[in-house]
Amino acid sequence: MQDKKLLSKIVFYILFSIPLLTFLLIFRSYALNIPFEDEYGILRNLYDIGIKSDFKKQFAIFIAPCNEHLIIISKIFFSLYLWLFKSINFKSLMFIGNILFLSIFIFFFRLIKQHKISLWALLPLPFVLLSAYIYENSLWAMCSFENNDVCVFLCWSIFLIFSNNPNKTKFYLGLFLLGCALICNGNGILAFIVVGLGLAYQQRWQELIIVLATLLVLKFLFLSNSYYKTPNSISTTISSFSILVGGFLKTDSLNIIIKLMGFLIILFIAFSSLFYIIKLSKDVFELNIILIALFCLGSLFGVALFRDVTTSNFPDRYRLYPQLLLICVYLLLIKKFSYRSKGLMLFSAIFGLLYFLHSYYVSFPNIIQGHQKRLLSSVNLAHNGSTLNGSFYRLYFDQTINFYRKNKAYTFEKPIFNIKNAEVSTDKISFTSEETKQGFAFYFKNIDSKNIDKAHGYFISLENANHQFYFLPLYHTRNSLKKVLFGEDFLGNDAFGMVANAEIPADTYQVGLVSTIDSSPKYFKTDATISTHKVGYEQ
């Protein structure tokens, strides 16, 4: 009997570790020490804090939101890293953010152990949470803290505050983690609200008052300067909300099914919460799961309130919330139907594996192209003196990173190619372009995609009259799943790219294509030219 239990545990941990090892291998291969988009803004904030002598001005910069996002936690980790090592390394910061995120599995292990639920109930979790959708956050240092770790802090705070044996130490540690959730992201406010609901249900009035008072203080300190967009209409909000909740599955089609799944999940969580209250239940496991689900629903409703989401092909940085909702539904079903839990666990494990594999089919091109886009920062810096990051704030971002480079606090990755060493090809490429409101869209056909990987691919080149080059990413279409299963290449031979007027100086450019597929780069010229115009600032 003991041998069977031991063998069962060994098999479980082997299977459980598959997505974890995959995650670590992808991270090792694709994480780069290159700042991306809003991370330049964080670096600039830290620079501005350093040159200010007035504490009020320093604090105002420290708590200033990035667009509508509160990213204080990123500023804390970035500044601590700079202070300790006198330099900044984005790959190390990603690693810290991801280690914090992986502690969510320890939370689930502790939760099921505390409530004597089978270990096998956890098997689907890593296949869902560590699917390919996680990498938009995990390979972006700022987002690993802002979008992933807010959920981790919420889970652990609920676990501590609503344990089987609550005490003051656990409560105040949980309260501290709630504060950490709030400074990760604006939806950290919801963490306080759902914990407050749980405390009110348990009639822990003194602790409820402390939580609300802490929320008010932190709101006054950190969120008094926040601004919000004009909300969507009610119909748009409801439609977007249902797609977001059902959006654990990423697709451009199946909208009706995605919405239906979303509504069913919302109804399931609502009725589970209602029955929990009606029964006057004291089950701590269910309370933990219901509060996590309410937090995720609230977070997605906040997104739906200000963003018009029309398909479940929305940015992967929001995908963690519908995934957690799916897990909450699954764990509540395991609890309610324990007499049928083996069949449910088996079905869920198979679903988790298929979901994991499908996510790589859907999102792996994004991982490759996100990697290549970051690599172009050092390529552009070497060729034209700009990283081409930040759009309207490009010059501001360039000035910021040059300060850190000058002070030897940051060193870019080595450029993956030099156009001077490129062989000029006489081959013709199939290319069309169209002008858009923001700039230009390019469409390429019949591009061989067989050997594309993280460092080898195709890039748009723009050459001005002074022979100065600017390089932009090229995005490849994905072959259908049916074609891939029947042996065709993963990526299709059609590709597209975009040039925004705000990205590059106003000028006339000859359009070309650079290939790094072979050992030395190739440069394909076209006869097409585009003229970009000045947008809102001195370029």
VOGU-3710 file (C-alpha; in Angstrom, 3 decimals, decimal comma):
1> mqdkkllski> 0,000/0,000/0,000  2,805/2,403/0,947  4,667/1,505/-2,257  1,582/2,359/-4,335  1,219/5,729/-2,578  4,894/6,502/-3,142  4,691/5,509/-6,817  1,546/7,602/-7,213  3,329/10,651/-5,763  6,375/10,134/-7,993
11> vfyilfsipl> 4,194/9,905/-11,112  2,230/12,981/-10,020  5,339/15,125/-9,487  6,864/14,011/-12,799  3,700/15,017/-14,674  3,307/18,211/-12,626  6,886/19,265/-13,419  6,501/19,035/-17,235  4,965/22,509/-17,729  7,233/23,930/-15,010
21> ltfllifrsy> 10,381/22,689/-16,776  9,005/23,955/-20,100  8,428/27,358/-18,524  12,001/27,505/-17,194  13,463/26,430/-20,557  11,443/29,057/-22,463  12,438/31,698/-19,931  16,126/30,756/-20,226  15,956/30,913/-24,031  13,766/33,957/-24,611
31> alnipfedey> 14,270/36,344/-21,675  16,401/39,337/-22,657  18,157/42,083/-20,756  16,384/44,719/-22,849  13,848/47,293/-21,575  10,508/47,293/-23,338  7,955/50,088/-23,754  6,811/51,391/-20,331  9,974/50,118/-18,631  11,749/53,123/-20,130
41> gilrnlydig> 9,220/55,269/-18,255  10,112/53,535/-14,978  13,816/54,156/-15,613  13,023/57,815/-16,315  11,015/58,080/-13,092  13,972/56,723/-11,109  16,293/59,183/-12,871  13,927/62,108/-12,123  13,667/61,051/-8,470  17,464/61,076/-8,248
51> iksdfkkqfa> 17,837/64,652/-9,511  15,070/66,090/-7,324  15,924/67,347/-3,841  12,380/68,041/-2,664  10,807/64,946/-1,004  7,258/65,879/-2,062  8,312/66,025/-5,720  10,220/62,755/-5,379  7,199/61,056/-3,821  4,868/62,472/-6,493
61> ifiapcnehl> 7,081/60,943/-9,214  7,310/57,669/-7,289  3,529/57,211/-7,087  2,772/58,633/-10,544  0,769/56,056/-12,557  1,849/54,832/-15,973  -1,224/55,621/-18,088  -3,950/54,260/-15,745  -1,668/51,612/-14,196  -0,195/51,829/-10,735
71> iiiskiffsl> 3,257/50,255/-11,011  4,857/51,175/-7,696  5,936/47,573/-7,077  8,035/47,655/-10,277  9,630/50,951/-9,239  10,492/49,439/-5,847  12,170/46,346/-7,343  13,911/48,343/-10,097  15,280/50,898/-7,634  16,369/48,221/-5,136
81> ylwlfksinf> 18,201/46,388/-7,898  19,927/49,595/-8,997  20,868/50,432/-5,411  22,274/46,961/-4,683  24,114/46,278/-7,962  24,664/49,813/-9,364  23,219/48,568/-12,654  19,954/47,305/-14,080  19,340/43,833/-15,503  15,871/43,180/-16,860
91> kslmfignil> 16,371/39,432/-17,157  17,166/39,223/-13,429  14,117/41,352/-12,612  11,929/39,052/-14,731  13,345/36,092/-12,839  12,419/37,670/-9,483  8,895/38,433/-10,692  8,462/34,892/-12,012  9,760/33,240/-8,837  7,120/35,202/-6,921
101> flsififffr> 4,489/34,056/-9,416  5,479/30,383/-9,150  4,723/30,551/-5,418  1,042/30,412/-6,438  1,497/26,638/-6,771  2,729/26,448/-3,180  -0,474/28,287/-2,228  -2,632/25,676/-3,982  -0,600/22,804/-2,473  -1,062/24,242/1,019
111> likqhkislw> -4,767/24,848/0,422  -5,616/21,309/-0,710  -3,387/19,739/1,949  -5,088/21,794/4,647  -8,487/20,538/3,476  -7,453/16,933/2,743  -8,162/16,977/-0,992  -6,294/14,584/-3,293  -2,977/15,800/-4,625  -4,074/14,741/-8,111
121> allplpfvll> -6,656/17,542/-8,089  -3,775/19,952/-8,769  -2,458/18,232/-11,904  -4,309/20,421/-14,461  -3,202/23,685/-12,797  0,354/24,087/-14,172  -0,807/23,073/-17,659  -3,261/25,999/-17,560  -1,298/28,641/-15,639  2,037/27,924/-17,380
131> sayiyenslw> 0,633/27,664/-20,888  2,159/29,791/-23,657  -0,199/32,653/-22,788  1,840/33,470/-19,665  4,904/34,682/-21,548  3,622/38,132/-22,498  3,816/38,910/-18,786  6,664/36,602/-17,786  9,110/37,862/-20,440  8,378/41,496/-19,572
141> amcsfenndv> 9,871/42,495/-16,214  7,341/45,212/-15,395  4,342/43,023/-16,249  5,667/40,047/-14,298  5,219/42,207/-11,190  2,184/44,216/-12,280  -0,046/41,538/-13,824  1,162/38,199/-12,421  2,191/38,995/-8,868  -0,938/40,956/-7,974
151> cvflcwsifl> -2,802/37,612/-8,189  -0,151/35,860/-6,091  -0,332/38,470/-3,322  -4,139/38,247/-3,355  -4,119/34,426/-3,058  -1,647/34,382/-0,174  -3,422/37,190/1,694  -6,728/35,264/1,470  -4,986/32,067/2,588  -3,525/33,789/5,666
161> ifsnnpnktk> -6,561/35,831/6,674  -9,103/33,031/6,099  -7,211/30,013/7,418  -8,565/27,218/9,596  -6,798/28,762/12,587  -6,726/32,541/12,076  -4,637/34,692/14,389  -3,290/38,245/14,540  0,076/37,364/13,029  -1,556/35,777/9,974
171> fylglfllgc> -4,002/38,669/9,677  -1,348/41,392/9,660  0,887/39,432/7,295  -2,126/39,010/4,997  -2,831/42,739/5,322  0,755/43,498/4,285  0,302/41,302/1,181  -2,929/43,150/0,378  -0,883/46,348/0,414  1,605/44,682/-1,963
181> alicngngil> -1,299/43,773/-4,285  -2,509/47,372/-4,306  0,878/48,798/-5,313  1,166/46,200/-8,110  -1,855/47,388/-10,007  -5,013/49,448/-9,642  -7,123/46,294/-9,281  -5,325/45,763/-5,953  -8,230/47,798/-4,545  -10,443/44,814/-5,390
191> afivvglgla> -8,189/42,612/-3,241  -9,129/44,745/-0,223  -12,807/44,682/-1,208  -13,088/40,881/-1,560  -11,193/40,347/1,709  -13,557/42,855/3,325  -16,533/40,852/2,040  -15,070/37,679/3,536  -14,479/39,356/6,892  -18,017/40,763/6,895
201> yqqrwqelii> -19,402/37,283/6,171  -17,439/35,863/9,118  -18,522/38,852/11,267  -14,927/39,796/12,064  -15,853/43,451/12,427  -12,693/44,738/14,092  -10,486/43,266/11,385  -12,873/44,572/8,698  -12,470/48,113/10,057  -8,657/47,733/9,979
211> vlatllvlkf> -8,771/46,523/6,355  -11,030/49,395/5,255  -8,950/51,972/7,131  -5,763/50,619/5,523  -7,408/50,788/2,102  -8,406/54,427/2,632  -4,896/55,386/3,754  -3,229/53,622/0,816  -5,801/55,035/-1,605  -5,032/58,541/-0,340
221> lflsnsyykt> -1,257/57,987/-0,479  -0,885/56,171/-3,782  -4,041/56,581/-5,858  -5,034/60,197/-5,303  -3,494/61,205/-8,674  -5,030/58,362/-10,695  -7,192/59,182/-13,676  -9,735/57,064/-15,493  -11,016/56,880/-19,036  -14,622/57,389/-20,068
231> pnsisttiss> -16,396/54,051/-19,508  -17,993/52,048/-22,316  -21,726/51,763/-22,820  -23,579/49,107/-20,792  -24,073/46,804/-23,802  -20,388/47,041/-24,799  -19,283/46,418/-21,206  -21,498/43,315/-20,844  -20,344/41,906/-24,194  -16,669/42,564/-23,417
241> fsilvggflk> -17,048/41,147/-19,908  -18,499/37,848/-21,134  -15,717/37,478/-23,737  -13,018/38,240/-21,170  -14,409/35,739/-18,649  -14,692/33,031/-21,314  -11,373/34,074/-22,820  -9,215/31,402/-21,241  -9,329/29,995/-24,789  -7,716/32,284/-27,361
251> tdslniiikl> -9,391/32,422/-30,771  -10,577/34,913/-33,398  -13,732/32,910/-34,001  -16,227/30,986/-31,822  -17,409/34,269/-30,304  -20,851/32,935/-29,379  -19,318/29,916/-27,614  -16,766/32,105/-25,793  -19,554/34,441/-24,612  -21,701/31,495/-23,546
261> mgfliilfia> -18,820/30,002/-21,537  -18,258/33,408/-19,990  -21,909/33,729/-18,913  -21,922/30,181/-17,526  -18,793/30,860/-15,446  -20,281/34,117/-14,124  -23,533/32,327/-13,201  -21,660/29,439/-11,575  -19,572/31,753/-9,376  -22,641/33,863/-8,530
271> fsslfyiikl> -24,760/30,857/-7,494  -21,862/29,241/-5,611  -21,431/32,461/-3,641  -25,174/32,753/-3,027  -25,553/29,146/-1,825  -22,505/29,551/0,397  -24,214/32,491/2,125  -27,660/30,825/2,284  -26,206/27,654/3,839  -24,259/29,778/6,352
281> skdvfelnii> -21,304/27,639/5,329  -18,066/27,751/7,271  -16,017/25,821/4,711  -12,723/27,737/4,500  -11,641/26,047/1,250  -14,759/27,205/-0,594  -14,438/30,699/0,884  -10,838/30,977/-0,361  -11,827/29,893/-3,877  -14,953/32,079/-4,045
291> lialfclgsl> -13,010/35,194/-2,960  -10,307/34,554/-5,589  -13,039/34,123/-8,212  -14,752/37,378/-7,181  -11,419/39,208/-7,440  -10,884/37,862/-10,968  -14,434/38,745/-12,028  -14,008/42,266/-10,646  -10,672/42,693/-12,429  -12,115/41,581/-15,769
301> fgvalfrdvt> -15,153/43,814/-15,296  -12,750/46,726/-14,791  -11,068/45,893/-18,110  -14,446/45,540/-19,858  -15,545/48,898/-18,486  -12,855/50,772/-20,414  -11,874/48,480/-23,310  -14,030/47,230/-26,171  -13,127/43,531/-26,412  -14,661/41,903/-29,482
311> tsnfpdryrl> -12,898/38,498/-29,586  -10,970/36,322/-27,158  -7,819/37,164/-29,122  -7,183/39,976/-26,643  -3,675/40,619/-25,181  -2,351/37,649/-23,205  -1,520/39,879/-20,241  -5,217/39,663/-19,235  -5,421/35,884/-19,771  -4,386/34,942/-16,214
321> ypqlllicvy> -7,743/36,107/-14,791  -10,022/33,856/-16,924  -7,556/31,004/-16,337  -7,840/31,455/-12,565  -11,629/31,603/-12,902  -11,573/28,298/-14,785  -9,458/26,793/-11,990  -11,830/28,173/-9,342  -14,819/26,554/-11,089  -12,914/23,266/-11,311
331> lllikkfsyr> -11,887/23,255/-7,625  -15,405/24,135/-6,478  -16,758/21,232/-8,551  -14,142/18,903/-7,011  -15,320/20,008/-3,570  -19,046/19,725/-4,323  -18,876/16,386/-6,163  -16,140/14,624/-4,206  -17,824/11,244/-4,869  -17,136/11,760/-8,601
341> skglmlfsai> -13,845/13,568/-8,220  -11,685/10,878/-9,890  -13,524/11,151/-13,199  -13,500/14,945/-12,998  -9,756/14,982/-12,234  -9,009/12,686/-15,176  -11,104/14,766/-17,574  -9,511/17,987/-16,292  -5,975/16,580/-16,598  -6,605/15,624/-20,246
351> fgllyflhsy> -8,185/19,033/-20,896  -5,198/20,740/-19,237  -2,715/18,880/-21,445  -4,651/19,682/-24,652  -5,042/23,300/-23,535  -1,287/23,529/-22,898  -0,424/22,162/-26,355  -3,017/24,344/-28,107  -1,678/27,463/-26,361  1,742/26,900/-27,946
361> yvsfpniiqg> 0,153/26,551/-31,369  -1,726/29,832/-30,842  0,815/31,984/-28,970  4,294/30,659/-29,735  4,604/32,977/-32,795  3,982/35,888/-30,403  6,835/34,685/-28,185  9,240/34,558/-31,154  8,141/37,899/-32,545  8,186/39,599/-29,133
371> hqkrllssvn> 11,767/38,370/-28,726  12,767/39,677/-32,159  11,086/43,030/-31,540  13,167/43,522/-28,396  16,355/42,507/-30,240  15,710/45,283/-32,766  16,208/47,879/-30,007  19,989/47,320/-30,026  20,045/46,971/-33,828  18,330/50,336/-34,294
381> lahngstlng> 20,476/51,981/-31,643  23,614/50,904/-33,525  22,266/52,076/-36,912  20,342/55,274/-36,168  20,846/56,139/-32,482  17,278/55,331/-31,403  15,663/52,232/-29,883  12,387/53,091/-31,675  10,530/52,422/-28,426  7,836/54,631/-26,967
391> sfyrlyfdqt> 6,106/56,015/-30,062  5,249/59,629/-29,078  7,782/59,396/-26,237  10,583/57,960/-28,383  13,086/60,777/-27,876  12,278/60,874/-24,162  12,934/57,126/-23,910  16,169/57,372/-25,922  17,446/60,173/-23,693  16,655/58,041/-20,640
401> infyrknkay> 18,426/54,869/-21,750  21,450/56,841/-22,970  21,839/58,286/-19,463  22,001/54,772/-17,969  24,413/53,620/-20,689  26,669/56,632/-20,181  26,821/55,904/-16,438  27,536/52,211/-17,124  24,333/51,196/-15,335  23,011/49,377/-18,402
411> tfekpifnik> 24,491/47,633/-21,459  22,384/46,605/-24,448  22,457/43,127/-25,946  24,779/42,787/-28,951  22,994/43,645/-32,258  21,991/40,507/-34,169  23,023/41,973/-37,538  24,761/44,894/-39,222  23,312/46,111/-42,506  26,837/46,984/-43,732
421> naevstdkis> 27,646/43,274/-43,743  24,456/42,297/-45,555  24,497/40,735/-48,994  22,229/42,662/-51,374  19,904/40,120/-52,993  18,585/40,444/-56,521  15,540/38,306/-55,706  12,167/40,002/-55,999  9,763/39,978/-53,054  5,987/40,187/-53,246
431> ftseetkqgf> 5,019/43,325/-51,373  2,064/45,723/-51,080  1,416/48,653/-48,764  -1,444/50,869/-47,705  -1,605/54,111/-45,768  -3,470/54,092/-42,442  -4,447/56,777/-39,930  -1,328/56,092/-37,869  1,141/55,416/-40,698  1,510/52,494/-43,114
441> afyfknidsk> 0,720/48,783/-43,248  2,933/46,404/-45,264  1,979/42,987/-46,613  4,533/40,427/-47,804  3,772/37,135/-49,572  5,695/33,931/-50,267  8,366/34,423/-47,609  10,050/31,176/-46,632  9,312/30,721/-42,922  10,848/27,271/-42,393
451> nidkahgyfi> 13,907/28,356/-40,410  12,462/31,245/-38,409  13,326/31,126/-34,717  14,092/33,591/-31,921  17,216/35,065/-33,594  16,599/34,224/-37,259  13,855/35,895/-39,204  12,823/38,795/-41,419  12,725/42,488/-40,568  11,360/45,542/-42,382
461> slenanhqfy> 14,042/48,052/-43,316  13,456/51,733/-44,058  16,340/53,636/-45,691  16,354/57,432/-46,062  18,296/59,576/-48,571  21,257/59,746/-46,177  21,454/55,913/-46,170  20,362/55,763/-42,550  18,411/52,614/-41,726  15,463/52,006/-39,392
471> flplyhtrns> 14,293/48,455/-38,683  10,854/47,260/-37,641  9,457/43,791/-36,821  7,637/41,613/-39,319  4,712/39,513/-38,064  4,072/36,130/-39,645  0,664/34,531/-40,050  0,083/31,109/-38,531  -0,944/28,074/-40,574  -4,201/26,397/-39,606
481> lkkvlfgedf> -4,062/23,671/-36,972  -5,175/21,142/-39,575  -2,231/22,012/-41,837  0,237/21,837/-38,944  -1,092/18,418/-37,872  -0,640/17,181/-41,434  3,026/18,160/-41,476  3,103/21,709/-42,847  5,250/24,422/-41,292  4,054/26,129/-38,135
491> lgndafgmva> 4,278/29,641/-39,603  2,720/30,587/-42,909  4,541/32,282/-45,787  2,526/35,508/-45,521  3,605/38,320/-43,207  2,667/41,869/-42,349  4,250/44,865/-40,638  3,293/48,347/-39,531  5,047/51,703/-39,474  3,633/54,410/-37,226
501> naeipadtyq> 4,419/58,041/-38,001  5,264/58,562/-34,339  7,865/55,759/-34,388  10,411/57,248/-36,770  11,548/60,708/-37,906  9,469/62,389/-40,604  11,193/61,570/-43,894  10,942/59,640/-47,154  12,113/56,029/-46,986  12,811/53,202/-49,377
511> vglvstidss> 11,189/50,001/-48,115  13,226/46,815/-47,924  13,474/43,526/-46,108  16,375/42,070/-44,126  16,752/38,320/-43,650  18,912/36,786/-40,919  17,961/33,214/-41,808  21,374/32,390/-43,268  24,781/32,753/-41,630  25,129/36,278/-43,036
521> pkyfktdati> 22,245/38,765/-43,437  20,569/39,405/-46,775  19,040/42,701/-47,862  16,098/42,689/-50,279  15,337/46,038/-51,896  11,953/47,085/-53,248  10,984/49,963/-55,510  8,423/51,190/-52,965  8,877/54,361/-50,925  6,843/55,879/-48,121
531> sthkvgyeq> 6,809/59,358/-46,606  6,087/59,692/-42,886  5,060/62,959/-41,307  5,767/64,706/-38,039  3,445/63,847/-35,155  3,186/66,181/-32,182  6,810/66,566/-31,104  10,264/67,438/-32,387  11,568/64,323/-34,094
//
